[in-house]
C-alpha cells in the first residue's frame, strides 16, 4: 500500500508549531549502593523511604530509588501560562532487608525476590495554569508543597496525592494556598476491590512566607480531614476501619530563620499538633498529612528543630532534633489503634558534621540517637525505655564544597545498635543467617544525586 506522507507531515508540523518552543524541564533524583555485613549474612536497615531514618539515613539505606521528572510549558501568552508535569518513580522492594541482588531489577507483582517484582509509579501527573494575576490553579496528582529533613529522609509535612487547588494568592504579607486532596485505604490490604474502601478528603489551607522581620519567615498550614463513610460502612460490624468516620486536623507552624556572619545558620523551628487520624505526629511517623488512620480519641504533638550550619569554607553541619508525644484518650480502643494504644513520648537527635579537604573531597560523620517511652506492648519486659543509636563515617566525592552539593559518591563504615535493634523489638534485627542480636557493623558504597 502506498502511503501519502505529506498530510501526516503537515499535521505534525502544525501540532509542533502550536506548542511553545521552550525546552523540556528535566530533573530527578536517585540513590543506589551496595553494602556488606561484617558478621556476614544479610544487611538490615532500621529505616526505609516510607518510615524515614530516626538515627540518620547515611549508611542505613537498603534500597535503590529513582525519580525522573519531565515538564513542559505548552502555552505562554500575555502573562498566562499552562504547563504539564510528570514524575516517574522506581524503587526496589520497600523494607528493612537488603534485597538488591543483581543487575536486573524488574517491575512486577512479586515482592520478595530481586529477580522479580519491584515498584514503579507515576507519582506526579498534573497540569498548572499560572494566571496573569500571579496565582496558579492546578489539578491532578502531585507532590504538594512538601517539607522534609533530608538527613533523615523524613517528611514532616507531605499532603501529596490526587486533588486540585489554587496557590500563590498574594496576601500582602506572604501568600495563601488552598487545596483538596484525596486519600483512601481498603479494610483489607490484600483486597483493593473491597466494598469497604475508606475515602478521606483533606482540606488544605496554607499561609506561607509571613515576614516576621529579623525573626525570620513563618509558614502556617491547617489540614482538615473528612472521611466520607456510607451508612452501609458504618453499620458493617465486621469492618472496624470503615466504621471510623471521625474527622481530624493537622496544624503545622514552620519558622525559617537565617542568621550569623562568621558562622551561618539556616534553621527551621517546627511545631505540629494532630488529632484522631493525624495524631501519629505524636510518634516518629513519616509523611504527616498524607495518611489518615482510623484512630479516634487521640492526639499528638511534635516539636522539631533542624537545619544546617556553615563555618567558613571547610566545615559544615547538618542537624535535627525531634521530640513527640502521643496522648490516647480513654475511648481510644486498642483494636482500632494503628500506633500506640497508650500515651507515650519519643525523641531523636541526628548530627552530620563534615570537613572538606578539597573542592571535591570531604569526610562526613553522622551520629544518631533515639529513645521512646516503654509502653508494655512494644518491647519485652526486660528492656527499659528502648533506644537505638548509629555511628557512620564516610568519605565522599562531590562537585563543590556546599552541603547540598550532588552527586555524592560515598564509601562508608557504619555501626548501629540498641534495644530497638534487638531481638524482641517489633522491628528488630531478624536475620536468619545470625539469629537475633542487637547490633550490626557494615561497610558500603552509595551514590546519591539530584539535578
BELMONOR-V694760 format. One record per residue. N is the residue number from 1. RES is the residue in one small letter. OMEGA is omega in whole degrees, -180 to 180 (* if undefined). Layout:
# BELMONOR-V694760
n;res;omega
N;RES;OMEGA
N;RES;OMEGA
This chain:
# BELMONOR-V694760
n;res;omega
1;x;180
2;x;-177
3;x;175
4;x;-175
5;x;-174
6;x;179
7;x;180
8;x;179
9;x;180
10;x;180
11;x;179
12;x;-180
13;x;179
14;x;180
15;x;180
16;x;-179
17;x;-178
18;x;-179
19;x;178
20;x;-177
21;x;-179
22;x;-178
23;x;176
24;x;177
25;x;-175
26;x;176
27;x;-177
28;x;-177
29;x;168
30;x;171
31;x;178
32;x;180
33;x;178
34;x;-178
35;x;-180
36;x;177
37;x;-179
38;x;178
39;x;-178
40;x;-178
41;x;-176
42;x;170
43;x;179
44;x;178
45;x;-180
46;x;-178
47;x;175
48;x;176
49;x;178
50;x;-174
51;x;-172
52;x;-175
53;x;-172
54;x;176
55;x;177
56;x;-174
57;x;-177
58;x;-179
59;x;-177
60;x;179
61;x;-176
62;x;-172
63;x;167
64;x;-179
65;x;179
66;x;177
67;x;174
68;x;-178
69;x;177
70;x;178
71;x;-177
72;x;168
73;x;-177
74;x;178
75;x;179
76;x;-176
77;x;174
78;x;177
79;x;178
80;x;-176
81;x;173
82;x;179
83;x;176
84;x;-173
85;x;177
86;x;176
87;x;179
88;x;-178
89;x;178
90;x;177
91;x;171
92;x;-173
93;x;179
94;x;-180
95;x;-175
96;x;180
97;x;177
98;x;-178
99;x;178
100;x;-170
101;x;-174
102;x;-177
103;x;179
104;x;176
105;x;-171
106;x;178
107;x;-179
108;x;-173
109;x;-176
110;x;-173
111;x;-172
112;x;-174
113;x;-179
114;x;176
115;x;-173
116;x;-165
117;x;170
118;x;-174
119;x;175
120;x;-175
121;x;164
122;x;-175
123;x;175
124;x;170
125;x;-178
126;x;176
127;x;-178
128;x;178
129;x;175
130;x;-174
131;x;177
132;x;176
133;x;177
134;x;178
135;x;-176
136;x;175
137;x;-177
138;x;175
139;x;178
140;x;179
141;x;-175
142;x;165
143;x;-172
144;x;169
145;x;-176
146;x;176
147;x;-175
148;x;170
149;x;-169
150;x;-174
151;x;176
152;x;-172
153;x;-171
154;x;179
155;x;-179
156;x;171
157;x;-175
158;x;178
159;x;-176
160;x;177
161;x;-176
162;x;178
163;x;-179
164;x;-180
165;x;175
166;x;-174
167;x;177
168;x;178
169;x;-178
170;x;-180
171;x;-177
172;x;173
173;x;-177
174;x;-179
175;x;-176
176;x;176
177;x;179
178;x;-180
179;x;171
180;x;179
181;x;-176
182;x;172
183;x;179
184;x;171
185;x;178
186;x;175
187;x;179
188;x;-174
189;x;-180
190;x;-177
191;x;-177
192;x;176
193;x;-176
194;x;178
195;x;-178
196;x;176
197;x;-174
198;x;-179
199;x;179
200;x;178
201;x;-173
202;x;177
203;x;-172
204;x;178
205;x;-177
206;x;173
207;x;-173
208;x;174
209;x;177
210;x;-175
211;x;178
212;x;178
213;x;-176
214;x;-180
215;x;-179
216;x;180
217;x;-176
218;x;170
219;x;179
220;x;180
221;x;173
222;x;174
223;x;-180
224;x;-174
225;x;179
226;x;174
227;x;179
228;x;-172
229;x;-180
230;x;177
231;x;179
232;x;178
233;x;-179
234;x;-177
235;x;-177
236;x;-176
237;x;-177
238;x;-174
239;x;-175
240;x;-176
241;x;-177
242;x;-180
243;x;-175
244;x;-178
245;x;-178
246;x;176
247;x;179
248;x;-176
249;x;173
250;x;180
251;x;-179
252;x;172
253;x;-175
254;x;-179
255;x;178
256;x;-177
257;x;173
258;x;-180
259;x;179
260;x;177
261;x;175
262;x;175
263;x;-176
264;x;-178
265;x;170
266;x;-168
267;x;172
268;x;173
269;x;-170
270;x;173
271;x;-179
272;x;174
273;x;179
274;x;179
275;x;178
276;x;-175
277;x;175
278;x;-176
279;x;-178
280;x;172
281;x;176
282;x;175
283;x;176
284;x;180
285;x;-175
286;x;171
287;x;178
288;x;-178
289;x;180
290;x;178
291;x;169
292;x;-172
293;x;179
294;x;-178
295;x;177
296;x;179
297;x;-179
298;x;176
299;x;-177
300;x;177
301;x;-179
302;x;177
303;x;-177
304;x;168
305;x;-177
306;x;177
307;x;178
308;x;178
309;x;178
310;x;-178
311;x;-176
312;x;-176
313;x;-172
314;x;-177
315;x;170
316;x;-175
317;x;168
318;x;-175
319;x;176
320;x;174
321;x;-177
322;x;174
323;x;-177
324;x;176
325;x;177
326;x;-179
327;x;179
328;x;180
329;x;-177
330;x;179
331;x;-179
332;x;-176
333;x;-179
334;x;-178
335;x;176
336;x;-172
337;x;175
338;x;-173
339;x;-179
340;x;170
341;x;176
342;x;-178
343;x;178
344;x;178
345;x;179
346;x;175
347;x;-177
348;x;176
349;x;177
350;x;177
351;x;177
352;x;175
353;x;-180
354;x;171
355;x;-177
356;x;-179
357;x;179
358;x;176
359;x;-171
360;x;-178
361;x;178
362;x;174
363;x;-174
364;x;175
365;x;175
366;x;-179
367;x;180
368;x;177
369;x;178
370;x;179
371;x;178
372;x;179
373;x;175
374;x;-177
375;x;177
376;x;-180
377;x;-175
378;x;-176
379;x;177
380;x;-177
381;x;-177
382;x;-180
383;x;168
384;x;174
385;x;-173
386;x;180
387;x;173
388;x;-178
389;x;-179
390;x;173
391;x;-180
392;x;176
393;x;-175
394;x;168
395;x;-174
396;x;176
397;x;-174
398;x;179
399;x;-180
400;x;-174
401;x;-176
402;x;-180
403;x;-177
404;x;-178
405;x;-180
406;x;11
407;x;175
408;x;174
409;x;-169
410;x;169
411;x;-168
412;x;168
413;x;-173
414;x;176
415;x;177
416;x;-179
417;x;180
418;x;-176
419;x;-179
420;x;177
421;x;-174
422;x;-170
423;x;-175
424;x;179
425;x;-173
426;x;178
427;x;-172
428;x;-173
429;x;-174
430;x;-175
431;x;-177
432;x;-179
433;x;-176
434;x;-159
435;x;-176
436;x;171
437;x;-167
438;x;176
439;x;178
440;x;177
441;x;-176
442;x;169
443;x;-180
444;x;174
445;x;-179
446;x;169
447;x;174
448;x;-176
449;x;165
450;x;-178
451;x;*
